[in-house]
Amino acid sequence: EVQLMESGGGLVQAGGSLRLSCAASGFSFDDYAIAWFRQAPGKEREGVTCISGSAGPIYYDDSVKGRFTITSDKDKNTVYLQMNNLKPEDTAVYYCAAGSRAICFVTGVPVGAYWGQGTQVTVSS
């Protein structure tokens, strides 16, 4: 069974940093892509960034370019999201999703992807 588990969220002040983790099991990381999404209060879930197990980072949303970095540890089947210079607008539940590399290119929320339960990130002013 494919399972994903996010961790690392919390409450930080504006300008601070957090590192999120997405631990994957039940599949070979090299055969999948992992995407980070977030959903803020009152808003739709939106894509943040995506990484291929074999090819590396594929994209960053314009809102996080220069501030967020996605990396992976293949031996641990884990993907990380380093978030620097956090802003109150980054407040959201952050989810990771796994699927084929196509999930990195489709518009909107990918259908058929595997999802974790999410981790809350709250950035105070």
N, C-alpha and C positions, 0 to 999 in steps of 0.2 A: 504494500500500500504506500502510495506517495504521501508524505507528510512534510509540512513546513511549519516552522515555529520561529516567530520573531521575538526578539528581546532587545533590551538596551534603551527603551524609551524612558521618559521621565520628565521632570519639571526643571527647566533651566531659564536663566535670565537672557534677555536679548543680548546678542553678541557672543554667547557661549557656544559650546560644542557638545555633540553627542555622537556616539557610534552605535548604530543599529546592527544587529546580526540576524541572519536568516539561515537557520540550520535545516538542511534538507536530508531526507532519508527515503528509502524505497526505490531509488533510481540512481543511475550513474549521472553525476553532475556534468560530465563532459558531453552528454547527449542532450542536454537541456539548456534553455536560457532562463534566467531569473530576472524578474522585473520588480522594481519598487513602485508602489502606488501609495497615494495618500488621500484621505477623505476628511475635509474640514467640516465643521458644523454648518449645516445648511447648504453644502455644496456637493456636487457629484464627485465620485472617485476619479482621480486623475493620475496619469502616468508621471513618474519622476525620473527614472533612469532604468536602464536595462543592460544586462551583461550576458554574453554567451560563454558557456563553459569552455569552449574551444577557441573562441576568437577574441574574447575580452569585451570591454565596454563598447556599446553600440550607439547610445545616445544619452543626452541629458536634456531635460526640459529647460527652456530658457530661464525660467524662474530660479533655477538652482545652479546654473553654470557658474563656475568659479568658486562656489561655496561647498558643494557636495561632491563626493568622490565614491564611486562604487568599485570594490575590489572583491576578489574571491580567494579562497584557500581550498584547492581541489582535494587535498588530503583529508580535510575536515568536512567536505561537502557543505561549506558555509560561504555565504555572501555577506559582505559588510557594506554599510552605507555610512561613511564619515560625513558628518554634517557640521560645518563650521559657520561662524558668523550668523547664527540663527536669528530669525526675525519672528515677531508675533504672528505674521502671516503664514509661517511654517507650521503653526499649531494644527495638528490633525492626528488621526489614527493612521499609522503607516503599516502597509501590508506588503508582503512579498508574494509573488506569483511565479509559478513554474510552468513551462510548456516548451513547444518547439520555438526555434528562433523567430518564427513569425510573430510571436507576441510582442517582439520589440519593434515591429513595424506597423501593426494595425492601429487604426484610430479608435479611441475609446477603450472600454474595458474588454479585454479578450474573453471570448466565449470558450469554455472548455478547459481553461487553465486551472491548475491546482492553487489553492490559497491557504495562507496561514490565518491565524486568528487576529492578528494585528497587535501593534504596540503603540501606546499613547505617547505622543510628544506634545508637550505644552511649553510654550515660550512666553514668559512674562515680560512686560514692558519695563 
